Amino acid sequence: MGDMSDLTLDTFKQNIGLGTRPNRFDVSMAIPQAASGSQTVMTTEVAALTLPASVITPIFVPFRGRTLKVPGDRQYGSWSFTVIDPQPDVGEALWKELHDWSGRINDHITNVTNWSPDAGDGEKTTVDWVIHHHDLNGEKPPIKVMNLRNCWPTTIGEFALNHSAMDQLATFSVTVEYEYFDFKG
């Protein structure tokens, strides 16, 4: 049997230190701009998010009444988060920027893209986003940095307006797709 002295509160406290906090993060979002090929990078007030998951799905191979499980391909799911809508004179208008970007990918009226892949002008439909998880004091460098590669918005959620809403800020949700992520930390 193991040493029971390792099961003390002091040992547990030494093992985790002060821990990390889930409310110390920011997201740097590049938004591609039409025609110019440039990007607007904004760090916005994301109210809630989870770091995206990746899954290696198993391949099941039947063999003599048993199942052999072989590692399969990695899959990345959609990534969703909630944004606090800032006052127009204070923050970036992410809701509008995302709708403009989505409209350039597939126009609301014409149902075609406004990007020309053959134009050679540097226009991109996808960009990289970065999630930073900060330590207890928000010190640099972040303790985790996750790069979402080749993002684009798939859903810009509804924006609820309600006369009876009191003591709350306006928020909206966003879902993006991305090809893969890499990280450090």
N, C-alpha and C positions, 0 to 999 in steps of 0.2 A: 504494500500500500504506500502511496506517496506521502510526502512530508506535509502534515496538516498545517504547519506554520505558513505555507504558501497560500492558504485560504483566508488570510486576514484582510480586514479592510485596508490596513496600511499597505500591504502588498498590492492589492488591487489599485489603490490610489497611485502608487509608484509606477505601476504598469501603464496607466492611462494618462498620467500627468493631469493637466487641466482639460484635456480633450480638445476637440474642435467644435465650432459652432456652425449650425446649418444656416445661420442668417448673415454670414460674412462672405458675400460674393458679389460679383458684378459680371456683366456680359458685354463684350465689345462686338457690336454688330456692324458689319460693312453692308451698305445698301448701294447696289450698282446704279449709276445714273445714266439715263438715256443719252445717246449721241456722243457724249464727251468721253465715255469709257472710264470716267473717274468713279471714285467711290466716296460716299459719305460714311464716315465711321462715327458711330454714336455709342456711348455707354449709357444705357438707359436704366430706369428704375424698374427692374423686373421684381415683382412682388414675391413670386414663388416659382421654383423650378426643381427638377430632379436631374442629376447627371444622367445622360442617356445610357441605356443598356446595350450590350451586345451579347448575342447568343450564338453559341456553336451548337447547332442542332445535331442530334445523334442520327446515325444511319443504323437502322435495325436490320441485322442479317440473321435469318432463321438458320439454326443448325441443330439437327437431331433433337428436336424438342426443347431446345433452349434458344435464347436470343443473344447474339453477339452485338455489342454496342460499339460502333466505330465512330470516332469524331468526324463530323461532317463539315459543312460550310458555315462561315460566320455570317450572321445577318444583323443588320442594324434597323431598329424600328424608328418610327416617327418620334420627334421630340416636341413636347408641348411645354409652354410656360405662360405665366400670367404677368401682364404689364400694368403698372399704375399709370394712368393717363395724366400727364403733367398739364399745368396751366399753359396756354399758348405762348405767353410772354416769358415763361420760365424754362421750359424744356423743349426737347425736340418733338416733332409731331410724328412719332413712330407709326401710329395708326394710318396716317395719310401716306407716309413713305412706303409702308408695306403694301397698301392698296395700289399705289402707283407702280411699284415693282411687279406686283401680281398682274396688273393690267398690261404691262409691257411684255410679260411672258405670254399671256393670253388675254387679248383685249375683250372687255365686257360687251362691246357692240359688234365688232367685226369677227370675233372668235378666231383671230389669227395673232401671231406674235409680231411685235414691233421691232424685234431684233433681227438683224441680218447677219447670219454666220459668215457670209462671204464678203462682207463689207471691209474686213481687215482693219476696222477702226478701234479694236480693243474692247468692244462691248462684250460684257459677260452677263449671262443669265444667273449664274451661281457665284457665290463668294464664300470666303471662310469666316466663321465666327469663333470667338474665343470666350470660354467661361473661366473665370478666376475664382478660386476658393481661398479666402484670406485667413490668416491666423487670428488669434484673439484680439490683437491690437490693430489689425488691418495693415500690418507691416509688409513691405515689399522685400523680396519677391513673394508671390502667392505660394501657398503650400501645395496647391494643385492647379494645373493649367490644362484645360481640355480644348483642343482645336477641333471644331466641326468643319470638315472639309466639303466644299462645294454645296453650300446650303441654298435653299430657296423656299419661299413660303408656300404652303399648300392650303392652309386655313388661317384666315384672319377672323377671329371669332366675333360674335355679336357684341355690340356695345350697348349695354342696357341703360336706358334713361327712364326715370320713374319719379313722379312728383312726390310720392310718399317716402322716398329713400332719404334717410337722415343718418348723420354721423358715420359716413362712409365715403371712400374715394371711388371714383370711377375706374374700373379696370376692364381689360379685355384679354382674351386668350389668343395665343398664336401657336400654330403647329408648323414645323418645318421638316423637310426631308434633307438628308445629307448623304454623301457617299460613304464616308467612314470617319472615324475620329482617331486622333492620337493624343497622347497626354504625357505630362511629366509631373513628378511629385507624388 
